[in-house]
């Protein structure tokens, strides 16, 4: 019984402290003591209470504008949103810090974090890649501005990762026409992907899909267009096999070539 009373007392005291802290925070939100709001915002941020800290910094940001602490407030405001994984707002405030306070001690970190917040918003390759392009641009600007930064290696790695994602996006988008059976459009899209990224790791797959799309297009064409399209298939085969004679698709490619060649030979005999 005595132990239960002690435990109850401890829990009651802890609850009182928590409630008291909550009450103090709620009162502070309504007050005009901006210095105390700033100090509690920093303390809450350090404790990992990013949402509460962010609310306080939102309240004091305009008050401290033009003062010696303006960039520090903006920095904590941005970091608080980043801590909440709100990368869009965090990036906005990091960019605002960079644009407004060119001599700030936080400038390099703000420039990097602006780019990094775009990186955190970059989606998987199947989706729209606007933030991927923004990441690459912002990271490259950072590299130009801070060529000796400790973050150079990380920036280069991120640029490579984002570039690879754009290559994958291009391949997925081009292959979609093939998957849907739009072979004419597929050939155009696949060629464009190759032209845009000639060194892509998907080069063999792209060239094979161009060959296969050409063959399937010929096979499904009206008679008057088949000769021309089977000849195009033969040409695509020669291009493909010239680069990948022992590739994983070489056997299937050869079957399409032989079928196309047989058609052309039969057609020439009839002529």
SULZI-V49935 format. One record per residue. PHI is phi in whole degrees, -180 to 180 (none if undefined). Layout:
phi:PHI
phi:PHI
This chain:
phi:none
phi:-62
phi:-63
phi:-64
phi:-65
phi:-63
phi:-60
phi:-61
phi:-64
phi:-64
phi:-63
phi:-64
phi:-66
phi:-64
phi:-62
phi:-64
phi:-64
phi:-62
phi:-65
phi:-64
phi:-64
phi:-62
phi:-64
phi:-64
phi:-64
phi:-63
phi:-65
phi:-66
phi:-60
phi:-91
phi:-87
phi:-114
phi:-86
phi:-70
phi:-63
phi:-69
phi:-62
phi:-63
phi:-64
phi:-70
phi:-59
phi:-64
phi:-63
phi:-66
phi:-62
phi:-63
phi:-86
phi:84
phi:-89
phi:-68
phi:-66
phi:-65
phi:-61
phi:-60
phi:-61
phi:-66
phi:-68
phi:-61
phi:-73
phi:-103
phi:-56
phi:-71
phi:-65
phi:-89
phi:-59
phi:89
phi:-101
phi:-70
phi:-99
phi:-60
phi:-70
phi:-67
phi:-62
phi:-63
phi:-63
phi:-68
phi:-62
phi:-64
phi:-66
phi:-65
phi:-69
phi:-63
phi:-62
phi:-87
phi:66
phi:-93
phi:-73
phi:-67
phi:-70
phi:-60
phi:-62
phi:-61
phi:-74
phi:-63
phi:-65
phi:-64
phi:-60
phi:-63
phi:-73
phi:-97
phi:-122
phi:-67
phi:-107
phi:-68
phi:-69
phi:-94
phi:-60
phi:-62
phi:-64
phi:-64
phi:-65
phi:-66
phi:-69
phi:-59
phi:-67
phi:-67
phi:-68
phi:-62
phi:-59
phi:-68
phi:-97
phi:-70
phi:-86
phi:-64
phi:-59
phi:-69
phi:-96
phi:-60
phi:-107
phi:-57
phi:-71
phi:-68
phi:-62
phi:-64
phi:-61
phi:-61
phi:-62
phi:-67
phi:-66
phi:-66
phi:-64
phi:-63
phi:-63
phi:-70
phi:-76
phi:-130
phi:-66
phi:-108
phi:-65
phi:-67
phi:-94
phi:-57
phi:-60
phi:-65
phi:-61
phi:-63
phi:-64
phi:-69
phi:-61
phi:-64
phi:-61
phi:-70
phi:-65
phi:-63
phi:-68
phi:-66
phi:-62
phi:-64
phi:-60
phi:-61
phi:-65
phi:-62
phi:-64
phi:-68
phi:-67
phi:-58
phi:-63
phi:-65
phi:-60
phi:-84
phi:86
phi:-93
phi:-70
phi:-62
phi:-68
phi:-62
phi:-58
phi:-65
phi:-66
phi:-65
phi:-64
phi:-62
phi:-62
phi:-66
phi:-68
phi:-72
phi:-130
phi:-64
phi:-98
phi:-57
phi:-70
phi:-94
phi:-58
phi:-61
phi:-64
phi:-63
phi:-66
phi:-67
phi:-67
phi:-64
phi:-60
phi:-69
phi:-63
phi:-63
phi:-66
phi:-67
phi:-64
phi:-64
phi:-63
phi:-99
phi:-81
phi:-69
phi:-51
phi:-66
phi:-108
phi:-68
phi:-59
phi:-60
phi:-79
phi:-70
phi:-65
phi:-63
phi:-64
phi:-61
phi:-63
phi:-66
phi:-62
phi:-63
phi:-67
phi:-66
phi:-70
phi:-65
phi:-92
phi:-132
phi:-64
phi:-118
phi:-69
phi:-67
phi:-105
phi:-63
phi:-67
phi:-65
phi:-61
phi:-64
phi:-62
phi:-67
phi:-63
phi:-64
phi:-64
phi:-66
phi:-64
phi:-61
phi:-60
phi:-65
phi:-66
phi:-63
phi:-68
phi:-68
phi:-65
phi:-68
phi:-73
